[in-house]
Each structure stands twice: as structure tokens, then as C-alpha cells.
Amino acid sequence: MSSSTRAIVIAVGGNALIKDPKRISVGDQAEAVQEACERIASLVEEGYTPIITHGNGPQVGFLLRRAELAQADLPPLPLDVLGADTQGATGYLFSRSLRNCLARRGIHREVAAVVTQTVVDPQDPAFASPSKPVGSFMTEAEARAHQERDGWDVREDAGRGWRRVVPSPSPVEIIERDVVKTLVDSGSLVIACGGGGIPVRRQDDELVGVEAVIDKDLASALLASCLGVKDLVICTAVDQVCLNFNTPDQRALDTMTVEEAASYLADGQFGAGSMAPKIESALSFLAEGGERAIITSLEALQDALEGNAGTRITH
């Protein structure tokens, strides 16, 4: 990939599209996407070629709830198809909003949302111990009924009720990586790997859908490595990574070396379901040839790329 494109991968969390739990309509999500795209458009003005990835946790949850409410009339939807549905819908919102933002600035760039499949290893240990909660909360009786009837793995979730849990295996291959690279090399702005990608496995010479979800930050790191991108930006709910988070001794970090980040991770400084996967993704990206990983909020995105905000992890 030509260095003149200044390509960067920007991973936007699915929860960034749900700013208020009482405002979850498509229109509300479109407003949140619009805010994100205004910030991304500013980067395009500065000469960057962003490749946008996004989460889909809340959106998959909404579709699962719709399926549950309609189960008397319609068959259930497998998770790979739900992933494809949310990729298409959210990719459309990003594509439309980014085109509009750029047009208002007098910038013409092609924008493409690519439905992306991510290969996982069926021998991944995650399949033996499903742990990722999906869908709505249930009573124990409802959960056990789904377990008996539908073969679900279910688990009590922090005293809030019971939920379905599914495997979250590591991504090993992005099927459409060459398509994305061709588009990026042509100067197009690409939305890809939504929700970590649609989970599939290889079976002989074919691809088969998998009942799983993939961490979007790990998939984003893999995509960035495949593209030869030098910078990975992971946008989350906080401006910076902190040590001793939510304690009186909390300390924000401007920079970390790979060695420091790995040490803090091993010491349990980062939450298993929140910051730890982001640190792991950053380390994976840097181990594969990346030069800089940044963890910050969407609001601080531009300042972070200029070195004035966020947490930068480097060699």
C-alpha cells in the first residue's frame, strides 16, 4: 500500500452508536453515526484515508430481541446472518453519512461498505467455553427452556437475569482483505469488518457460517495488519487508558511501550470485558508490523492523531 494514502484503521465501538439507552431507534443511531462521520471527514480533509470498522453488540441484541418476539411466526436467525444484517445496515449508515459530510465540505471520495467474512478456527478453545452474552435478559425458567429446545448455552449475568452466551473465537483470516486493499489503494474510503466480521469456518473448499461473535478490535487489528497500515485507532468511551481505573489512585496514560502494556495487562490492570481486549488488539497489531496503536474517544480522535490526546502504544 502506498504510504502517500496515509491509510489508518479506525475502530468505532457499537455502543458509540447508542448514546442514550432510551434513544435506540434507527434515527437515533443515524445521528450518532453522523457525529462520528463529521470527525472522520475532518481527517479526510487532512489527507488521511480512513478504513472504518465498527462494533455491533447492541444492534445484534436488538435483532435477537425482534426474533424472540416473532418466534411464534418466524424461524430464528443464526448469528452469522445477524452479523451480516447489522454489517449491512450500519455500513449503509456510515457510507451515507460520510458521503454527505464530505459533500458539504466539497470533497469527492468514493465510499464503500464491504460485507466482510472473518474465518475462525473451529478448534479455538472459545468453542468449548462460550462466554460472550448476547440477546435480552431472561428468567432462569426461560433460559432453561431455550437450553432444552434450542441447544443454547445460558448463564446467570451478574444478578441481572439469565442470558444466552456464545463463543468468541479469535479471528484468523479476513476473506475480503484483498477487496478492501484494492479499494483503499484506489483512494476509496471503506467500511469493513463490522462487528468483527461475519464468523465463518473453512470446510474443505467451502465457507460455512458459525454460531459465534468476534471481537471487533481483534478483527480490526488483523485487518490493519493485512493492509500494511501503520496506525490503528481504537475508539472507546474514555479519552485515555488508565491504571487503577475507577479508584482514588486512577492515573491516565499518555504513552505506553509494548513491554509496559503487556506488563500492565498481565497484572490485571485492564478489565477483561472492556479495556483488556483493546490492549490485546493493540499488541497484536504492533507485533505484526504496525507502528502505532492509539486508544481514545471519538471526541478526542483528531487530537489523538496529532499526539495531543489519547493513549499511544508504540515499540
Secondary structure, 3 states (H helix, E strand, C coil): CCHHHCEEEEEECHHHHCCECCECCHHHHHHHHHHHHHHHHHHHHCCCEEEEEECCHHHHHHHHHHHHHCCCCCCCCCHHHHHHHHHHHHHHHHHHHHHHHHHHCCCCCCEEECCCEEEECCCCHHHHCCCEEEEEEECHHHHHHHHHHHCCEEEECCCCCEEEEECCCCEEEECCHHHHHHHHHCCCEEECCHHHCEEEEEECCEEEECCCCCCHHHHHHHHHHHHCCCEEEEEECCCCCEECCCCCCCEECCEEEHHHHHHHHHCCCCCCCCHHHHHHHHHHHHHCCCCEEEEEECCCHHHHHCCCCCEEEEC
